[in-house]
Amino acid sequence: MYRLTNIKIRGNFSEEEVINLALKRYHINQNNVKRAYIYKRSIDARNKADIFFNYSVEVDLIKEQKIKGAILVKKEEYPSIIVKRDSKVRPVVVGSGPAGLFAALTLVDNGILPIIFEQGAKVEKRIKDVEDFSNGKKLNIKSNIQFGEGGAGTFSDGKLTTGNSSIYSRKVLEEFVRFGAPKEILYTAKPHIGTDNLVNIVKNIREYIISKGGKFFFDTKVTDFKIEKNKIKGVFFDEKNIDTDAVILAIGHSARDTFKQLLKKQVNIVPKNFAVGARIEHLQKDINISQYGQNIDFKLPPAEYKLVYHSKNGRTCYSFCMCPGGQVMASSSEENTVVTNGMSRYSRDGENANSALLVNVNVSDICGDDPLKGMYFQEKLEKKAFDMGGKNYFAPVQRVKDYFDNIKTEKIGQVKPTYKPGYTFANLNELFPSYINDTLKEALVEFNKKIKGFSCDDAILTAVETRTSSPVQIIRDKDSLMSNIYGLYPCGEGAGYAGGIMTAAVDGIKVAIKVLENK
């Protein structure tokens, strides 16, 4: 197989047109092509006077020929799985986010039938629970943006980017396409699915798992774990229990009650560094102009950005989960707290762009020896944001200029906050510790040098963003992937081994393989 690179195209071409152009440039006769497909597409906007799509195309030839400039590549093969599991009890998956769903999917595709517990609702009902809360109705503490089928990533931009080089990253993309995602996620440099697509894909995965013999319990919280002689023997739920010898713990980063229960069971948990901050909103058209310029004669997707600033004080501020054309979402999972997140649909056609701006919080920043001290730090900020917002789940917001001037915002300008159910003017300097405020302000100045207008007066900050990563890690053996309790497999974001949809799904696959291969 050959890879044809640097296919520069200035315009919006179909897949067939791109492939034909690549074959022509590399002097390949179409009659000699067994198979051809787009391997990668990115946007080169370094020179705003000459922006173009840069494609790579892979071709399989009927008859070998020398192709000048092409790269000979070998098709990647996924490692074979030797299923040794012969237990009479079924494995249990706790949580149905990306880690849990892909673990369950891997199990059923290899003939092992899992039981999946999810404290939240199935995705069809969960959509209503999220919408109701955004429209000012009561928070459902079991089914919300954090909890429910599909996990927190379902109500996001559905980004499928990762710095992880695992061979299973491609597998995850292929599975998403298998269950209804747009084919272009296989080759786009920064693929995304969007919430509107994700809800259907998640449903399709669930229905497939059930068709193969897997079983789901929704609106059902695992409350305890049966452990005997340091081995997992079962799980408890709704005053019932199920016997099992393998539990994949894919609980997500917001499963605070479960963290507490695991600690009581002497599961090895340690605190880890995490990050907190606020969402920043701009007009999407201003981000587009800054990233692309104004003189573009073909259609480009809404512009994105990814920013990092390293302060002299040793702290880092970075953008996270940037949502072009999206909105800031009410993401609380506990009463009397305010939590934010970002979401966009596949079209990314909203008026505003938003992104989290996060500052790292180190374990050493927080006093105490409790492994859950980071979790309590997050919770304290969320409750404080709730109070600042008016104690009605409105979010505290502030114009960037007012944040710099350390004064409460009195009115908004061009950028209108998108957070629902509503917002309250506030001074976010009073919310965060000084080391977060100082680093965030330094970063805003530097980011404005990279993206013109990033720190404009009217840009809106909405607080508080606390759930970007788990504040704990559930220690597991690097070979077996089990915790100190035999048969208990910490997995995904909540366990501290992932940081997004892709890495969580990959971790779910890896853990499921360990369950399959363990006799």
DOZA-557955 format. One record per residue (C-alpha): x, y, z; residue in one letter. Coordinates in pm, 1 decimal. Layout:
// residues N
ATOM        c1        c2        c3  rest
ATOM         X         Y         Z     A
...
***
This chain:
// residues 519
ATOM        c1        c2        c3  rest
ATOM       0.0       0.0       0.0     M
ATOM     125.0     348.9     -86.8     Y
ATOM      59.5     680.5      83.7     R
ATOM      38.0     982.8    -144.2     L
ATOM     112.2    1295.1      59.0     T
ATOM     100.8    1674.3      21.2     N
ATOM    -207.5    1685.3    -197.4     I
ATOM    -278.3    2056.1    -165.0     K
ATOM    -630.6    2160.3    -256.9     I
ATOM    -773.2    2511.4    -247.8     R
ATOM   -1143.5    2449.9    -250.1     G
ATOM   -1419.3    2213.1    -142.3     N
ATOM   -1378.3    1886.1    -330.7     F
ATOM   -1557.9    1554.0    -288.4     S
ATOM   -1369.9    1245.1    -172.1     E
ATOM   -1376.3    1104.4    -524.0     E
ATOM   -1234.9    1427.9    -668.1     E
ATOM    -955.5    1434.7    -409.9     V
ATOM    -857.2    1075.7    -486.4     I
ATOM    -862.7    1134.3    -861.8     N
ATOM    -645.4    1442.4    -823.6     L
ATOM    -397.1    1248.9    -607.8     A
ATOM    -374.1     967.0    -863.0     L
ATOM    -316.9    1217.9   -1140.3     K
ATOM     -40.5    1401.2    -953.1     R
ATOM     139.7    1076.3    -878.3     Y
ATOM      86.6     942.7   -1233.0     H
ATOM    -115.0     638.3   -1126.3     I
ATOM    -355.8     481.0   -1372.2     N
ATOM    -701.8     441.1   -1217.8     Q
ATOM    -732.2      97.9   -1381.4     N
ATOM    -443.0     -19.4   -1163.8     N
ATOM    -611.8      82.2    -836.4     V
ATOM    -763.1    -190.8    -620.7     K
ATOM    -864.2      46.7    -341.6     R
ATOM    -807.0     412.1    -256.7     A
ATOM    -924.7     630.1      30.4     Y
ATOM    -839.3     953.5     206.7     I
ATOM    -600.4     885.5     492.8     Y
ATOM    -565.1    1235.2     639.8     K
ATOM    -695.1    1587.3     584.8     R
ATOM    -573.8    1899.1     760.2     S
ATOM    -598.4    2273.4     708.7     I
ATOM    -279.8    2471.6     650.8     D
ATOM    -358.1    2828.3     756.6     A
ATOM      -5.8    2943.7     840.3     R
ATOM     -10.1    3180.2     544.4     N
ATOM    -348.6    3354.3     551.4     K
ATOM    -295.6    3469.7     193.8     A
ATOM    -282.4    3106.9      81.6     D
ATOM    -492.3    2871.2     293.4     I
ATOM    -543.8    2518.3     165.3     F
ATOM    -650.0    2166.0     260.5     F
ATOM    -358.5    1922.6     277.9     N
ATOM    -457.9    1564.1     198.3     Y
ATOM    -289.7    1227.1     216.7     S
ATOM    -437.2     940.2      17.0     V
ATOM    -362.0     569.3      52.3     E
ATOM    -384.1     339.2    -248.5     V
ATOM    -369.5     -35.9    -293.9     D
ATOM    -253.5    -134.6    -642.9     L
ATOM    -350.2    -431.8    -854.5     I
ATOM      -7.0    -446.2   -1013.1     K
ATOM     296.4    -308.7    -829.1     E
ATOM     470.5      -8.0    -978.9     Q
ATOM     731.2     241.5    -870.1     K
ATOM     570.9     566.1    -754.4     I
ATOM     812.0     852.8    -714.3     K
ATOM     759.2    1041.0    -388.7     G
ATOM     504.9     796.0    -245.2     A
ATOM     552.8     628.5      91.4     I
ATOM     526.6     251.2     113.8     L
ATOM     319.2     165.0     421.6     V
ATOM     217.2    -157.0     586.1     K
ATOM    -142.3    -197.3     696.4     K
ATOM    -167.3    -199.6    1073.4     E
ATOM    -310.1    -517.4    1222.4     E
ATOM    -469.4    -517.9    1564.6     Y
ATOM    -308.3    -763.9    1808.1     P
ATOM    -495.2   -1092.6    1823.9     S
ATOM    -693.8   -1158.4    2140.6     I
ATOM    -669.3   -1502.4    2298.7     I
ATOM    -984.4   -1550.4    2504.5     V
ATOM    -901.3   -1755.9    2812.0     K
ATOM   -1186.3   -1648.5    3036.3     R
ATOM   -1400.9   -1947.7    3130.3     D
ATOM   -1573.1   -1817.3    3443.4     S
ATOM   -1931.1   -1919.7    3516.4     K
ATOM   -2017.7   -1564.8    3628.0     V
ATOM   -2048.3   -1266.0    3399.5     R
ATOM   -1813.7    -967.9    3418.0     P
ATOM   -1961.6    -640.5    3540.4     V
ATOM   -1897.3    -299.4    3389.1     V
ATOM   -1975.0      -5.4    3617.1     V
ATOM   -2044.1     302.3    3406.1     G
ATOM   -2148.6     348.4    3043.2     S
ATOM   -1926.3     633.6    2931.4     G
ATOM   -1671.2     579.0    2652.1     P
ATOM   -1455.0     353.9    2870.1     A
ATOM   -1746.5     137.8    2984.2     G
ATOM   -1915.8     114.7    2645.2     L
ATOM   -1598.7      22.3    2459.4     F
ATOM   -1506.3    -229.7    2727.2     A
ATOM   -1849.5    -390.3    2695.2     A
ATOM   -1830.0    -378.3    2315.4     L
ATOM   -1491.8    -552.9    2318.0     T
ATOM   -1625.0    -822.0    2551.3     L
ATOM   -1936.4    -904.4    2346.8     V
ATOM   -1741.3    -904.2    2019.7     D
ATOM   -1525.4   -1176.2    2173.3     N
ATOM   -1809.0   -1389.0    2306.5     G
ATOM   -1815.0   -1274.5    2670.7     I
ATOM   -2143.8   -1121.5    2788.4     L
ATOM   -2112.5    -834.1    3036.8     P
ATOM   -2361.6    -676.8    3273.3     I
ATOM   -2344.2    -297.8    3257.8     I
ATOM   -2460.3     -76.1    3543.5     F
ATOM   -2532.3     292.7    3487.3     E
ATOM   -2666.3     514.3    3764.5     Q
ATOM   -2803.1     759.9    3507.0     G
ATOM   -3066.4     718.8    3239.2     A
ATOM   -3036.2     578.4    2889.9     K
ATOM   -2942.7     849.7    2644.8     V
ATOM   -3295.6     914.4    2511.3     E
ATOM   -3425.0    1007.2    2858.9     K
ATOM   -3099.0    1169.9    2957.9     R
ATOM   -3141.8    1429.3    2681.8     I
ATOM   -3466.3    1542.5    2845.5     K
ATOM   -3307.6    1549.7    3192.4     D
ATOM   -3029.7    1776.9    3062.2     V
ATOM   -3272.2    2000.9    2872.9     E
ATOM   -3504.3    2027.6    3173.4     D
ATOM   -3220.6    2142.4    3398.7     F
ATOM   -3102.8    2395.0    3138.3     S
ATOM   -3456.8    2530.8    3123.6     N
ATOM   -3468.5    2592.5    3496.7     G
ATOM   -3628.8    2272.6    3616.1     K
ATOM   -3500.7    2052.2    3898.6     K
ATOM   -3155.3    1895.7    3876.9     L
ATOM   -3162.1    1517.4    3849.3     N
ATOM   -2856.9    1416.3    4052.7     I
ATOM   -2843.3    1071.2    3891.6     K
ATOM   -2903.0    1170.4    3529.1     S
ATOM   -2736.2    1488.0    3400.8     N
ATOM   -2439.9    1600.6    3191.7     I
ATOM   -2199.1    1406.9    3414.2     Q
ATOM   -2402.7    1089.9    3469.7     F
ATOM   -2591.7     876.6    3221.2     G
ATOM   -2540.4     663.5    2914.2     E
ATOM   -2252.8     792.5    2703.5     G
ATOM   -2080.3     972.3    2990.5     G
ATOM   -1988.3    1340.3    3016.2     A
ATOM   -1846.2    1342.4    2663.1     G
ATOM   -2190.0    1288.8    2509.3     T
ATOM   -2279.7    1650.2    2586.3     F
ATOM   -1963.3    1807.8    2453.4     S
ATOM   -1817.8    1879.0    2112.3     D
ATOM   -1746.6    1509.0    2067.8     G
ATOM   -1378.5    1567.0    1997.1     K
ATOM   -1188.5    1256.1    1892.4     L
ATOM    -836.6    1393.7    1908.8     T
ATOM    -565.9    1237.5    2119.8     T
ATOM    -192.8    1248.2    2173.7     G
ATOM    -208.4     876.8    2248.6     N
ATOM     -21.7     666.9    1992.1     S
ATOM    -208.9     346.9    2074.9     S
ATOM    -298.4     127.1    1778.6     I
ATOM    -649.1     116.3    1927.3     Y
ATOM    -703.8     487.7    1857.2     S
ATOM    -782.0     395.8    1496.9     R
ATOM   -1001.6     111.0    1622.9     K
ATOM   -1212.5     356.3    1824.5     V
ATOM   -1268.4     576.5    1519.0     L
ATOM   -1365.6     274.6    1310.5     E
ATOM   -1615.8     165.2    1574.2     E
ATOM   -1773.0     509.5    1584.5     F
ATOM   -1818.4     496.5    1206.1     V
ATOM   -1954.8     142.8    1237.3     R
ATOM   -2229.9     275.7    1462.8     F
ATOM   -2321.5     583.6    1264.7     G
ATOM   -2051.1     851.1    1284.3     A
ATOM   -1960.6    1046.4     968.7     P
ATOM   -1691.8     865.4     769.1     K
ATOM   -1474.1    1175.4     759.8     E
ATOM   -1369.9    1128.6    1125.2     I
ATOM   -1135.7     857.4     993.8     L
ATOM    -919.4    1111.7     814.3     Y
ATOM    -987.5    1459.5     952.7     T
ATOM    -688.2    1590.6    1148.6     A
ATOM    -915.4    1713.7    1428.7     K
ATOM   -1222.5    1489.3    1411.3     P
ATOM   -1539.0    1563.2    1603.6     H
ATOM   -1884.2    1406.0    1613.3     I
ATOM   -2101.7    1663.0    1789.6     G
ATOM   -2362.0    1596.8    2055.4     T
ATOM   -2641.6    1551.1    1800.0     D
ATOM   -2456.9    1257.9    1640.9     N
ATOM   -2318.9    1114.5    1964.1     L
ATOM   -2658.3    1052.1    2121.5     V
ATOM   -2760.0     830.0    1828.8     N
ATOM   -2424.5     650.3    1814.8     I
ATOM   -2435.3     572.0    2186.8     V
ATOM   -2786.9     428.4    2145.8     K
ATOM   -2671.1     214.9    1851.0     N
ATOM   -2378.3      74.1    2050.9     I
ATOM   -2608.0     -14.1    2339.9     R
ATOM   -2860.7    -187.1    2115.4     E
ATOM   -2583.7    -388.1    1950.7     Y
ATOM   -2441.9    -499.7    2287.5     I
ATOM   -2790.8    -609.5    2396.3     I
ATOM   -2843.2    -796.1    2067.2     S
ATOM   -2527.5    -994.3    2140.3     K
ATOM   -2640.9   -1086.9    2490.9     G
ATOM   -2508.5    -804.1    2704.4     G
ATOM   -2737.2    -666.3    2973.2     K
ATOM   -2785.6    -306.1    3090.1     F
ATOM   -2920.5    -176.3    3419.8     F
ATOM   -3002.6     195.2    3386.9     F
ATOM   -3102.9     426.7    3672.6     D
ATOM   -2918.9     175.8    3889.7     T
ATOM   -2628.4     276.0    4110.0     K
ATOM   -2368.4      28.9    4231.9     V
ATOM   -2347.9     116.1    4600.2     T
ATOM   -2094.5    -134.1    4733.0     D
ATOM   -1851.2    -408.7    4640.9     F
ATOM   -1832.4    -758.8    4780.5     K
ATOM   -1466.5    -834.2    4855.4     I
ATOM   -1338.7   -1153.1    5016.6     E
ATOM    -974.0   -1237.9    5075.4     K
ATOM    -871.3    -939.6    4866.4     N
ATOM   -1072.1   -1059.5    4565.9     K
ATOM   -1382.0    -911.9    4407.5     I
ATOM   -1683.0   -1136.7    4455.6     K
ATOM   -1978.1    -919.8    4357.8     G
ATOM   -2147.9    -581.3    4349.9     V
ATOM   -2445.1    -441.6    4542.6     F
ATOM   -2724.8    -229.8    4395.1     F
ATOM   -3081.4    -142.4    4497.7     D
ATOM   -3052.5    -372.2    4802.1     E
ATOM   -2961.7    -657.4    4566.6     K
ATOM   -2635.4    -810.0    4459.8     N
ATOM   -2479.1    -992.0    4165.7     I
ATOM   -2188.8   -1234.3    4193.7     D
ATOM   -1891.7   -1165.9    3969.6     T
ATOM   -1516.7   -1214.3    3965.6     D
ATOM   -1438.1    -923.6    3731.8     A
ATOM   -1548.4    -561.9    3768.6     V
ATOM   -1443.7    -299.5    3515.4     I
ATOM   -1465.6      23.6    3711.8     L
ATOM   -1543.6     281.5    3441.1     A
ATOM   -1708.8     527.7    3678.0     I
ATOM   -1604.9     865.7    3535.0     G
ATOM   -1439.6    1162.0    3704.5     H
ATOM   -1751.0    1276.8    3892.8     S
ATOM   -1837.3     955.5    4079.4     A
ATOM   -1761.6    1104.6    4417.6     R
ATOM   -1978.8     868.8    4623.8     D
ATOM   -1806.4     571.3    4463.3     T
ATOM   -1459.7     714.1    4536.1     F
ATOM   -1559.1     738.5    4902.8     K
ATOM   -1691.0     382.7    4908.0     Q
ATOM   -1379.7     242.8    4739.1     L
ATOM   -1163.0     416.6    4996.9     L
ATOM   -1365.6     251.4    5274.8     K
ATOM   -1299.3     -83.7    5105.2     K
ATOM    -926.0     -10.1    5120.2     Q
ATOM    -887.1      15.4    4745.6     V
ATOM    -559.1     190.6    4676.3     N
ATOM    -646.8     550.9    4579.6     I
ATOM    -405.5     844.0    4562.5     V
ATOM    -464.7    1212.9    4488.0     P
ATOM    -336.9    1347.0    4157.1     K
ATOM    -291.7    1683.9    3993.6     N
ATOM    -589.2    1830.2    3809.3     F
ATOM    -700.7    2169.8    3676.1     A
ATOM    -978.0    2423.8    3728.0     V
ATOM   -1083.3    2747.0    3562.7     G
ATOM   -1363.1    2905.3    3363.2     A
ATOM   -1518.1    2898.2    3016.3     R
ATOM   -1431.4    3185.9    2784.7     I
ATOM   -1666.7    3290.8    2504.0     E
ATOM   -1600.4    3494.5    2189.5     H
ATOM   -1793.9    3558.6    1872.3     L
ATOM   -1711.1    3268.3    1641.8     Q
ATOM   -1673.2    3507.1    1347.3     K
ATOM   -1391.4    3686.5    1530.7     D
ATOM   -1208.2    3357.3    1591.2     I
ATOM   -1254.9    3270.4    1222.7     N
ATOM   -1104.3    3602.7    1110.8     I
ATOM    -812.4    3570.6    1350.7     S
ATOM    -731.9    3215.1    1241.4     Q
ATOM    -812.4    3233.6     870.0     Y
ATOM    -809.7    3599.5     773.1     G
ATOM   -1089.0    3759.2     571.1     Q
ATOM   -1011.2    3682.6     208.4     N
ATOM   -1115.9    3319.4     168.1     I
ATOM   -1292.3    3214.0    -149.9     D
ATOM   -1399.0    2866.1     -35.8     F
ATOM   -1573.3    2726.0     270.2     K
ATOM   -1370.0    2635.6     576.9     L
ATOM   -1499.8    2478.9     898.3     P
ATOM   -1546.7    2708.8    1198.9     P
ATOM   -1199.9    2787.2    1330.9     A
ATOM   -1054.8    2621.2    1639.5     E
ATOM    -763.4    2699.0    1866.0     Y
ATOM    -543.6    2521.7    2117.4     K
ATOM    -341.1    2740.7    2351.0     L
ATOM     -86.9    2677.6    2625.4     V
ATOM      98.1    2922.0    2850.2     Y
ATOM     375.8    2832.2    3092.8     H
ATOM     409.4    3091.1    3366.7     S
ATOM     734.8    3184.4    3538.3     K
ATOM     573.5    3069.4    3863.1     N
ATOM     574.9    2713.2    3729.8     G
ATOM     202.7    2698.4    3658.8     R
ATOM      41.6    2622.0    3326.4     T
ATOM    -276.4    2763.7    3175.3     C
ATOM    -426.7    2597.1    2871.7     Y
ATOM    -741.5    2584.0    2663.0     S
ATOM    -944.3    2263.3    2683.2     F
ATOM   -1244.3    2125.8    2495.8     C
ATOM   -1270.6    2421.7    2260.8     M
ATOM   -1619.5    2423.0    2108.8     C
ATOM   -1654.2    2621.3    1783.6     P
ATOM   -2006.2    2752.6    1734.3     G
ATOM   -2113.5    2599.5    2064.0     G
ATOM   -2259.8    2690.1    2400.0     Q
ATOM   -2167.1    2672.7    2766.8     V
ATOM   -2366.8    2406.6    2947.1     M
ATOM   -2500.8    2370.6    3300.5     A
ATOM   -2316.8    2059.4    3416.2     S
ATOM   -2386.7    2014.7    3786.9     S
ATOM   -2431.1    1666.0    3925.7     S
ATOM   -2476.1    1762.3    4290.8     E
ATOM   -2730.7    1992.5    4446.6     E
ATOM   -2629.9    2351.0    4528.1     N
ATOM   -2330.3    2352.9    4293.4     T
ATOM   -2252.7    2521.1    3962.4     V
ATOM   -2034.5    2339.8    3709.1     V
ATOM   -1974.7    2438.1    3346.7     T
ATOM   -1887.6    2244.8    3034.7     N
ATOM   -1886.8    2319.2    2661.2     G
ATOM   -2103.2    2163.7    2391.8     M
ATOM   -2150.5    2200.8    2017.6     S
ATOM   -2343.6    2020.8    1749.9     R
ATOM   -2181.3    1861.4    1448.3     Y
ATOM   -2254.2    2168.2    1233.6     S
ATOM   -2088.9    2399.7    1488.4     R
ATOM   -2313.8    2677.4    1366.9     D
ATOM   -2373.6    2872.4    1689.2     G
ATOM   -2285.1    3240.1    1725.1     E
ATOM   -2021.4    3192.5    1996.2     N
ATOM   -1703.0    2995.6    2035.6     A
ATOM   -1619.3    2873.0    2384.0     N
ATOM   -1337.5    2692.9    2557.5     S
ATOM   -1229.1    2608.4    2907.6     A
ATOM    -927.4    2803.9    3030.5     L
ATOM    -766.8    2591.2    3298.3     L
ATOM    -487.8    2634.8    3550.5     V
ATOM    -318.9    2331.9    3702.6     N
ATOM    -374.7    2252.8    4069.3     V
ATOM    -105.3    2038.3    4224.8     N
ATOM    -158.3    1790.1    4504.2     V
ATOM      83.1    2000.1    4712.8     S
ATOM    -144.3    2305.6    4679.2     D
ATOM    -409.0    2146.4    4899.4     I
ATOM    -354.0    2076.9    5266.6     C
ATOM    -424.9    1741.4    5424.7     G
ATOM    -349.2    1374.0    5376.2     D
ATOM    -692.7    1264.2    5253.8     D
ATOM    -661.6    1097.1    4910.3     P
ATOM    -986.9    1273.1    4817.1     L
ATOM    -868.5    1622.4    4906.5     K
ATOM    -866.2    1732.4    4541.8     G
ATOM   -1226.8    1622.8    4509.3     M
ATOM   -1324.0    1833.9    4810.7     Y
ATOM   -1134.7    2130.0    4663.2     F
ATOM   -1342.0    2100.7    4344.4     Q
ATOM   -1661.6    2071.0    4545.2     E
ATOM   -1580.7    2383.9    4747.0     K
ATOM   -1533.5    2590.0    4428.7     L
ATOM   -1859.1    2457.4    4283.1     E
ATOM   -2055.8    2552.7    4593.8     K
ATOM   -1895.7    2896.2    4599.4     K
ATOM   -1989.1    2946.9    4233.3     A
ATOM   -2346.0    2844.3    4320.3     F
ATOM   -2360.9    3111.1    4591.2     D
ATOM   -2208.6    3378.1    4363.8     M
ATOM   -2458.9    3291.4    4091.3     G
ATOM   -2754.8    3360.0    4319.2     G
ATOM   -2817.0    3013.8    4466.7     K
ATOM   -3048.3    2921.1    4179.1     N
ATOM   -2803.3    2737.5    3947.3     Y
ATOM   -2730.2    3056.0    3752.3     F
ATOM   -2360.0    3081.3    3669.7     A
ATOM   -2138.8    3373.1    3772.4     P
ATOM   -2007.9    3555.5    3462.2     V
ATOM   -1766.3    3842.0    3404.8     Q
ATOM   -1631.1    4041.0    3111.8     R
ATOM   -1258.7    3992.2    3061.0     V
ATOM   -1186.7    4364.9    3108.4     K
ATOM   -1369.1    4361.7    3441.5     D
ATOM   -1176.3    4052.3    3544.3     Y
ATOM    -850.2    4236.9    3481.1     F
ATOM    -982.0    4545.1    3661.9     D
ATOM   -1101.4    4332.9    3956.3     N
ATOM   -1453.4    4477.3    3948.8     I
ATOM   -1795.2    4316.4    3926.0     K
ATOM   -1943.6    4320.9    3577.0     T
ATOM   -2245.6    4549.0    3541.7     E
ATOM   -2339.2    4494.0    3176.8     K
ATOM   -2238.8    4280.3    2881.8     I
ATOM   -2115.4    4395.5    2543.3     G
ATOM   -2102.2    4223.3    2205.1     Q
ATOM   -2055.2    3870.5    2341.8     V
ATOM   -2372.7    3731.6    2498.5     K
ATOM   -2333.1    3446.3    2750.5     P
ATOM   -2488.2    3121.1    2626.8     T
ATOM   -2514.6    2949.4    2966.8     Y
ATOM   -2862.2    2835.8    3063.3     K
ATOM   -3069.1    2844.9    3283.8     P
ATOM   -2918.0    3192.8    3332.5     G
ATOM   -2625.3    3395.4    3459.4     Y
ATOM   -2539.9    3649.8    3728.6     T
ATOM   -2281.7    3927.1    3705.7     F
ATOM   -1992.7    3863.9    3940.2     A
ATOM   -1625.7    3925.0    4011.9     N
ATOM   -1446.7    3594.5    3953.3     L
ATOM   -1137.8    3722.9    4132.1     N
ATOM   -1334.4    3643.8    4447.4     E
ATOM   -1393.9    3285.1    4339.2     L
ATOM   -1044.7    3153.3    4271.1     F
ATOM    -727.7    3138.3    4480.7     P
ATOM    -474.0    3406.7    4387.4     S
ATOM    -241.4    3161.2    4210.5     Y
ATOM    -519.9    3071.7    3967.1     I
ATOM    -620.3    3433.4    3906.1     N
ATOM    -260.3    3543.4    3854.3     D
ATOM    -179.5    3263.0    3609.5     T
ATOM    -505.0    3305.1    3420.4     L
ATOM    -449.3    3677.9    3373.7     K
ATOM     -92.0    3625.0    3252.9     E
ATOM    -217.8    3364.9    3008.7     A
ATOM    -493.2    3590.8    2874.4     L
ATOM    -231.6    3852.5    2786.1     V
ATOM     -15.1    3595.0    2606.3     E
ATOM    -308.1    3430.4    2427.9     F
ATOM    -408.7    3769.6    2290.0     N
ATOM     -73.0    3780.2    2109.8     K
ATOM    -151.5    3450.7    1938.7     K
ATOM    -518.4    3514.9    1859.6     I
ATOM    -606.1    3877.4    1797.8     K
ATOM    -891.4    3985.7    2020.9     G
ATOM    -874.9    3681.8    2247.7     F
ATOM    -863.8    3905.6    2555.9     S
ATOM   -1096.1    4171.8    2417.2     C
ATOM   -1299.4    4368.1    2668.0     D
ATOM   -1628.2    4195.0    2591.4     D
ATOM   -1509.3    3832.2    2597.0     A
ATOM   -1710.3    3649.4    2862.9     I
ATOM   -1580.9    3427.5    3143.2     L
ATOM   -1831.9    3180.8    3292.4     T
ATOM   -1746.8    2983.2    3605.6     A
ATOM   -1669.4    2733.2    3724.9     V
ATOM   -1499.4    2457.1    3522.4     E
ATOM   -1383.7    2180.2    3757.1     T
ATOM   -1462.4    1846.3    3594.7     R
ATOM   -1201.8    1825.0    3319.8     T
ATOM   -1011.6    1541.5    3484.8     S
ATOM   -1023.6    1316.8    3785.7     S
ATOM    -861.9    1446.1    4106.1     P
ATOM    -769.5    1089.3    4202.2     V
ATOM    -601.6     785.3    4057.9     Q
ATOM    -703.5     432.7    4148.0     I
ATOM    -373.1     250.9    4138.8     I
ATOM    -354.5     -52.9    3912.6     R
ATOM     -86.8    -302.5    3818.2     D
ATOM      75.5    -208.2    3488.5     K
ATOM      57.5    -565.5    3355.9     D
ATOM    -275.1    -703.6    3480.0     S
ATOM    -446.0    -360.6    3497.5     L
ATOM    -606.2    -473.5    3825.9     M
ATOM    -616.4    -268.6    4143.2     S
ATOM    -488.3    -406.2    4473.0     N
ATOM    -818.3    -597.5    4480.4     I
ATOM    -794.3    -897.2    4247.5     Y
ATOM   -1056.3    -877.3    3973.2     G
ATOM   -1121.0    -501.9    4014.8     L
ATOM   -1008.4    -315.3    3700.7     Y
ATOM    -989.5      65.8    3732.5     P
ATOM   -1059.2     211.4    3390.1     C
ATOM   -1092.3     541.2    3206.9     G
ATOM   -1112.9     900.1    3327.7     E
ATOM   -1250.2     842.7    3674.5     G
ATOM    -970.0     603.0    3757.6     A
ATOM    -714.7     855.7    3634.7     G
ATOM    -605.3     677.8    3314.3     Y
ATOM    -769.1     889.2    3044.2     A
ATOM    -846.2    1247.5    2953.4     G
ATOM   -1117.8    1253.4    2688.3     G
ATOM   -1343.4    1038.3    2474.1     I
ATOM   -1063.5     877.6    2274.4     M
ATOM    -826.5     788.8    2556.9     T
ATOM   -1115.6     664.5    2771.1     A
ATOM   -1244.1     440.6    2491.5     A
ATOM    -893.0     307.4    2423.4     V
ATOM    -848.9     231.3    2793.1     D
ATOM   -1182.1      49.3    2792.9     G
ATOM   -1060.8    -172.9    2509.5     I
ATOM    -729.6    -246.2    2682.6     K
ATOM    -893.3    -335.4    3013.0     V
ATOM   -1152.7    -556.7    2843.8     A
ATOM    -872.8    -746.8    2669.0     I
ATOM    -713.9    -814.7    3008.7     K
ATOM   -1045.8    -953.5    3134.6     V
ATOM   -1073.6   -1173.3    2825.2     L
ATOM    -720.2   -1303.9    2857.0     E
ATOM    -737.8   -1373.4    3231.2     N
ATOM    -844.5   -1731.3    3297.8     K
***
